[in-house]
Amino acid sequence: MKQFLLRPNQQLRLTDWDPEDTSGFDGGKEEARKALEKLKGKLEPLQELLYADHRFSLLVVLQGIDTSGKDGTIRAVFEGVNPQGVRVASFKQPSALEVEHDFLWRVHAETPERGEMVIFNRSHYEDVLVTRVHGLLPRATWERRYDEINAFERELTEEGTTILKFFLHISREEQARRLNARLEDPTKHWKFRESDLLERKRWRSYVAAYQEAITRTSTRWAPWCVVPANRKWFRDLVVCRRIVATLESLGLRYPPLPDGFRLTRIR
């Protein structure tokens, strides 16, 4: 999975990253499904162990251009985990109250507690993407936020939160296919918004915004993973494999009995 990680200070050019890439896995869709099920079989007990250990937390950030598959990734990867220790947070247009605070105020409130895993379906990065593309803020304001995001994420990691950031990378052609599927399938009509077509016209602007944001915020403590996402099965495999490998690396352990107690049968 290291091939998909962006090194600190590495310039991201999305044209250099193939959204069709499935390298490292030649088994195809059916083999990928089996591999994913095996990984999910590891993820469930690891998530329980994270919760029981209660020393660390995990923040998973999912970003991507419209239709890149953030919702689908969450369904595919986290199906079966205990909802007691896993939570999804989404960030849409700020409320009147949220606008009155700094842009990270509402985000900090959603970060994971010790033992918890939180998935950000969109995130604080919207404040250097949408605001830039739509011209909602002066350049000096959203440019300053790159450093503020880096400091915020470093603070979280120093307090015991591991941050995994995934950019789900699809092609413009694949986005067209997925939008057409929403139009053609009555069961997907609810997903379609007229704004999807308006945002699609801003494709180049979003690519430029993502390239700069990811370049400026891929740090040693919170690097970005650029996930080839044209093939949904490969996207899910990459995300799940990185999450499982990260949890396995934390040295998680079940806590012992409280002091003064010994193993004995209760009668």
Secondary structure as GFF3:
##gff-version 3
##sequence-region A 1 267
A	DSSP	three_ten_helix	2	4	.	.	.	ID=ss1
A	DSSP	three_ten_helix	14	16	.	.	.	ID=ss2
A	DSSP	alpha_helix	28	53	.	.	.	ID=ss3
A	DSSP	beta_strand	57	63	.	.	.	ID=ss4
A	DSSP	alpha_helix	70	78	.	.	.	ID=ss5
A	DSSP	beta_strand	86	90	.	.	.	ID=ss6
A	DSSP	alpha_helix	96	99	.	.	.	ID=ss7
A	DSSP	alpha_helix	105	108	.	.	.	ID=ss8
A	DSSP	beta_strand	117	121	.	.	.	ID=ss9
A	DSSP	three_ten_helix	124	128	.	.	.	ID=ss10
A	DSSP	alpha_helix	130	133	.	.	.	ID=ss11
A	DSSP	alpha_helix	139	158	.	.	.	ID=ss12
A	DSSP	beta_strand	161	169	.	.	.	ID=ss13
A	DSSP	alpha_helix	172	184	.	.	.	ID=ss14
A	DSSP	three_ten_helix	186	191	.	.	.	ID=ss15
A	DSSP	alpha_helix	194	200	.	.	.	ID=ss16
A	DSSP	alpha_helix	203	217	.	.	.	ID=ss17
A	DSSP	beta_strand	224	228	.	.	.	ID=ss18
A	DSSP	alpha_helix	232	249	.	.	.	ID=ss19
###
